[in-house]
């Protein structure tokens, strides 16, 4: 690989061929070149800055904005900086700095052309925060109510941060888990909604006063501008020290704070509040959602999560512990739902090697320890431990019952006890980690766990071709067990998590799914929908 100096020389020479001139290095060491962007047959003076190591995207800035541009445009701020590639959507080739740098210049010209044509580049929708940032504002809201909101102010070190909530007790649990303390005051907060995607203003940016904010919002959405103005005036009239406005757009939520500077009126002079409101200073806020719905939905934007569902896991062993965590991260226990973990067993040293819990939970109940761990990880979730034998209790109304015990007889009992009214998911490991399987029973015509076991004994729907190896380990006081690494448990839990989400989205086929772990075997049964066995004593009413 050629040295850095040779690379820099080659890139500068390549840009000279495009009529760019090297004008020196910036304070951070980046290379600065001046030239032109070509768009719609015209040239526009620009500055391009290059990372001398070529790991970062080049920065492109128009040195003078065209007079024909509207006041509010996408992908460009008042300083002329152009957002032309969404971060993380391209991989820069450090072995071809000339090619990648010129490709970025070409992409910048393409995006600028679209800006001049009034087009919005969907790939760049999330770049607004490149132009709008400030102190943190955390939002823990799950309802849709607009207007005035409840706000807490917390102290992080020497800084103050606003937290907007629709459930103070839930939010305080989250703050407690971070060891953050609430301050002894609050801030008047309003929530408004707009149909307009945010775009920066090309002149008054960033907004410094209420007048700037209202001018900008009036260009984006006049109705939203009116509502913002009304809320600010109400806060001022109520003698608030300031107000925080949250603006929910189709893309993101952004916000700003107005701090009222109430100068006393001179004696004998009448106060004129309206002009003073418009001159008040504003400060942009970086809005960060911390609500449970956002956390669960972010990774599966086109799917229903497990929020609002009543789920019960029977067994908090090597599969159940990992699966419980995955379910909570998929929304279980939030949005009015609950996750119940049922297991009467104790965590012993021999369990730690492949259990989600660890040494701090030794000699304690697995269900209780797992519920406490998940409550620490997701303080807003409703997680309930039942440290009892599932056969001795009534688990009540359940949306989905999940059996992770791997105990065949107990699985049959659960089918008999709950299948007439409850969908059931069974997840287990075959042999010494040879394969993992899961069966989802939601229809009367489909096989239950006992149906499948009986079919297997008849040589039907087998897991692998040939006989599964029987392998046992352990002796003395710990007893015999089937050995396999924790990675197999995680894969089984992952399969269970995938099928639980599939159930929530009504994608219940195929109902039997198998993943082969040991490559020494051949899969015997592809994913399918095994039928109910005639006369099954477990699932036949």
QUISULGI-V75606 format. One record per residue. N is the residue number from 1. PSI is psi as a letter, one per 40 degrees, with the letter a starting at -180 (NA if undefined). Layout:
n=N psi=PSI
n=N psi=PSI
This chain:
n=1 psi=h
n=2 psi=i
n=3 psi=i
n=4 psi=d
n=5 psi=d
n=6 psi=d
n=7 psi=d
n=8 psi=d
n=9 psi=d
n=10 psi=d
n=11 psi=d
n=12 psi=d
n=13 psi=d
n=14 psi=d
n=15 psi=d
n=16 psi=d
n=17 psi=e
n=18 psi=f
n=19 psi=f
n=20 psi=i
n=21 psi=h
n=22 psi=h
n=23 psi=e
n=24 psi=a
n=25 psi=i
n=26 psi=i
n=27 psi=d
n=28 psi=e
n=29 psi=e
n=30 psi=i
n=31 psi=h
n=32 psi=h
n=33 psi=i
n=34 psi=h
n=35 psi=a
n=36 psi=i
n=37 psi=h
n=38 psi=h
n=39 psi=h
n=40 psi=f
n=41 psi=e
n=42 psi=i
n=43 psi=i
n=44 psi=h
n=45 psi=h
n=46 psi=i
n=47 psi=h
n=48 psi=h
n=49 psi=h
n=50 psi=h
n=51 psi=h
n=52 psi=e
n=53 psi=e
n=54 psi=f
n=55 psi=d
n=56 psi=i
n=57 psi=i
n=58 psi=i
n=59 psi=h
n=60 psi=h
n=61 psi=h
n=62 psi=h
n=63 psi=d
n=64 psi=h
n=65 psi=h
n=66 psi=h
n=67 psi=d
n=68 psi=e
n=69 psi=i
n=70 psi=i
n=71 psi=d
n=72 psi=h
n=73 psi=i
n=74 psi=i
n=75 psi=e
n=76 psi=h
n=77 psi=i
n=78 psi=d
n=79 psi=e
n=80 psi=e
n=81 psi=h
n=82 psi=h
n=83 psi=h
n=84 psi=e
n=85 psi=h
n=86 psi=h
n=87 psi=h
n=88 psi=e
n=89 psi=e
n=90 psi=i
n=91 psi=h
n=92 psi=h
n=93 psi=g
n=94 psi=e
n=95 psi=e
n=96 psi=g
n=97 psi=d
n=98 psi=d
n=99 psi=d
n=100 psi=d
n=101 psi=d
n=102 psi=d
n=103 psi=d
n=104 psi=d
n=105 psi=d
n=106 psi=d
n=107 psi=d
n=108 psi=d
n=109 psi=d
n=110 psi=d
n=111 psi=d
n=112 psi=d
n=113 psi=d
n=114 psi=d
n=115 psi=d
n=116 psi=d
n=117 psi=e
n=118 psi=e
n=119 psi=i
n=120 psi=h
n=121 psi=h
n=122 psi=d
n=123 psi=e
n=124 psi=e
n=125 psi=d
n=126 psi=e
n=127 psi=e
n=128 psi=d
n=129 psi=e
n=130 psi=d
n=131 psi=e
n=132 psi=h
n=133 psi=i
n=134 psi=a
n=135 psi=i
n=136 psi=i
n=137 psi=h
n=138 psi=h
n=139 psi=h
n=140 psi=g
n=141 psi=h
n=142 psi=e
n=143 psi=i
n=144 psi=e
n=145 psi=h
n=146 psi=a
n=147 psi=a
n=148 psi=h
n=149 psi=i
n=150 psi=h
n=151 psi=h
n=152 psi=i
n=153 psi=h
n=154 psi=i
n=155 psi=h
n=156 psi=h
n=157 psi=b
n=158 psi=e
n=159 psi=i
n=160 psi=h
n=161 psi=h
n=162 psi=i
n=163 psi=h
n=164 psi=h
n=165 psi=i
n=166 psi=e
n=167 psi=g
n=168 psi=d
n=169 psi=d
n=170 psi=d
n=171 psi=d
n=172 psi=d
n=173 psi=d
n=174 psi=d
n=175 psi=d
n=176 psi=d
n=177 psi=d
n=178 psi=e
n=179 psi=f
n=180 psi=h
n=181 psi=i
n=182 psi=i
n=183 psi=i
n=184 psi=f
n=185 psi=i
n=186 psi=a
n=187 psi=h
n=188 psi=h
n=189 psi=h
n=190 psi=i
n=191 psi=h
n=192 psi=i
n=193 psi=i
n=194 psi=i
n=195 psi=e
n=196 psi=h
n=197 psi=h
n=198 psi=h
n=199 psi=i
n=200 psi=i
n=201 psi=i
n=202 psi=e
n=203 psi=c
n=204 psi=g
n=205 psi=h
n=206 psi=i
n=207 psi=h
n=208 psi=d
n=209 psi=i
n=210 psi=d
n=211 psi=d
n=212 psi=d
n=213 psi=d
n=214 psi=d
n=215 psi=d
n=216 psi=d
n=217 psi=d
n=218 psi=d
n=219 psi=d
n=220 psi=d
n=221 psi=g
n=222 psi=d
n=223 psi=d
n=224 psi=d
n=225 psi=d
n=226 psi=d
n=227 psi=d
n=228 psi=d
n=229 psi=d
n=230 psi=d
n=231 psi=d
n=232 psi=d
n=233 psi=d
n=234 psi=d
n=235 psi=d
n=236 psi=d
n=237 psi=d
n=238 psi=e
n=239 psi=f
n=240 psi=i
n=241 psi=d
n=242 psi=a
n=243 psi=i
n=244 psi=h
n=245 psi=h
n=246 psi=h
n=247 psi=h
n=248 psi=h
n=249 psi=i
n=250 psi=e
n=251 psi=d
n=252 psi=i
n=253 psi=h
n=254 psi=i
n=255 psi=i
n=256 psi=i
n=257 psi=h
n=258 psi=h
n=259 psi=h
n=260 psi=h
n=261 psi=g
n=262 psi=g
n=263 psi=h
n=264 psi=i
n=265 psi=i
n=266 psi=i
n=267 psi=h
n=268 psi=e
n=269 psi=h
n=270 psi=h
n=271 psi=h
n=272 psi=g
n=273 psi=d
n=274 psi=d
n=275 psi=d
n=276 psi=d
n=277 psi=d
n=278 psi=d
n=279 psi=e
n=280 psi=i
n=281 psi=i
n=282 psi=i
n=283 psi=h
n=284 psi=i
n=285 psi=i
n=286 psi=h
n=287 psi=h
n=288 psi=h
n=289 psi=h
n=290 psi=e
n=291 psi=i
n=292 psi=d
n=293 psi=d
n=294 psi=d
n=295 psi=d
n=296 psi=d
n=297 psi=d
n=298 psi=d
n=299 psi=e
n=300 psi=g
n=301 psi=d
n=302 psi=e
n=303 psi=i
n=304 psi=h
n=305 psi=a
n=306 psi=e
n=307 psi=i
n=308 psi=e
n=309 psi=i
n=310 psi=h
n=311 psi=i
n=312 psi=h
n=313 psi=h
n=314 psi=h
n=315 psi=h
n=316 psi=f
n=317 psi=a
n=318 psi=d
n=319 psi=d
n=320 psi=d
n=321 psi=d
n=322 psi=d
n=323 psi=d
n=324 psi=d
n=325 psi=d
n=326 psi=d
n=327 psi=d
n=328 psi=d
n=329 psi=e
n=330 psi=e
n=331 psi=e
n=332 psi=h
n=333 psi=e
n=334 psi=i
n=335 psi=f
n=336 psi=e
n=337 psi=i
n=338 psi=i
n=339 psi=h
n=340 psi=h
n=341 psi=h
n=342 psi=h
n=343 psi=h
n=344 psi=e
n=345 psi=i
n=346 psi=i
n=347 psi=h
n=348 psi=i
n=349 psi=d
n=350 psi=e
n=351 psi=d
n=352 psi=d
n=353 psi=d
n=354 psi=f
n=355 psi=i
n=356 psi=d
n=357 psi=i
n=358 psi=a
n=359 psi=d
n=360 psi=e
n=361 psi=e
n=362 psi=h
n=363 psi=f
n=364 psi=i
n=365 psi=h
n=366 psi=d
n=367 psi=d
n=368 psi=d
n=369 psi=d
n=370 psi=d
n=371 psi=d
n=372 psi=d
n=373 psi=d
n=374 psi=d
n=375 psi=d
n=376 psi=d
n=377 psi=d
n=378 psi=g
n=379 psi=d
n=380 psi=e
n=381 psi=i
n=382 psi=h
n=383 psi=h
n=384 psi=h
n=385 psi=h
n=386 psi=g
n=387 psi=g
n=388 psi=i
n=389 psi=h
n=390 psi=d
n=391 psi=e
n=392 psi=e
n=393 psi=i
n=394 psi=h
n=395 psi=e
n=396 psi=a
n=397 psi=h
n=398 psi=h
n=399 psi=d
n=400 psi=h
n=401 psi=h
n=402 psi=h
n=403 psi=h
n=404 psi=e
n=405 psi=d
n=406 psi=e
n=407 psi=h
n=408 psi=d
n=409 psi=d
n=410 psi=d
n=411 psi=d
n=412 psi=d
n=413 psi=d
n=414 psi=d
n=415 psi=d
n=416 psi=d
n=417 psi=d
n=418 psi=e
n=419 psi=d
n=420 psi=d
n=421 psi=e
n=422 psi=h
n=423 psi=i
n=424 psi=h
n=425 psi=h
n=426 psi=h
n=427 psi=h
n=428 psi=i
n=429 psi=h
n=430 psi=h
n=431 psi=a
n=432 psi=g
n=433 psi=f
n=434 psi=d
n=435 psi=i
n=436 psi=i
n=437 psi=i
n=438 psi=h
n=439 psi=h
n=440 psi=h
n=441 psi=h
n=442 psi=e
n=443 psi=i
n=444 psi=d
n=445 psi=e
n=446 psi=i
n=447 psi=i
n=448 psi=a
n=449 psi=d
n=450 psi=d
n=451 psi=d
n=452 psi=d
n=453 psi=d
n=454 psi=d
n=455 psi=d
n=456 psi=d
n=457 psi=d
n=458 psi=e
n=459 psi=e
n=460 psi=i
n=461 psi=f
n=462 psi=i
n=463 psi=d
n=464 psi=i
n=465 psi=h
n=466 psi=a
n=467 psi=h
n=468 psi=h
n=469 psi=h
n=470 psi=h
n=471 psi=h
n=472 psi=i
n=473 psi=i
n=474 psi=i
n=475 psi=i
n=476 psi=a
n=477 psi=d
n=478 psi=e
n=479 psi=i
n=480 psi=i
n=481 psi=i
n=482 psi=h
n=483 psi=h
n=484 psi=i
n=485 psi=i
n=486 psi=d
n=487 psi=d
n=488 psi=d
n=489 psi=d
n=490 psi=d
n=491 psi=d
n=492 psi=d
n=493 psi=d
n=494 psi=d
n=495 psi=d
n=496 psi=d
n=497 psi=d
n=498 psi=d
n=499 psi=d
n=500 psi=d
n=501 psi=d
n=502 psi=d
n=503 psi=d
n=504 psi=d
n=505 psi=e
n=506 psi=f
n=507 psi=g
n=508 psi=e
n=509 psi=i
n=510 psi=i
n=511 psi=d
n=512 psi=h
n=513 psi=h
n=514 psi=h
n=515 psi=h
n=516 psi=h
n=517 psi=d
n=518 psi=h
n=519 psi=e
n=520 psi=e
n=521 psi=i
n=522 psi=h
n=523 psi=h
n=524 psi=d
n=525 psi=h
n=526 psi=i
n=527 psi=h
n=528 psi=a
n=529 psi=g
n=530 psi=h
n=531 psi=i
n=532 psi=h
n=533 psi=h
n=534 psi=h
n=535 psi=e
n=536 psi=h
n=537 psi=e
n=538 psi=d
n=539 psi=e
n=540 psi=h
n=541 psi=NA
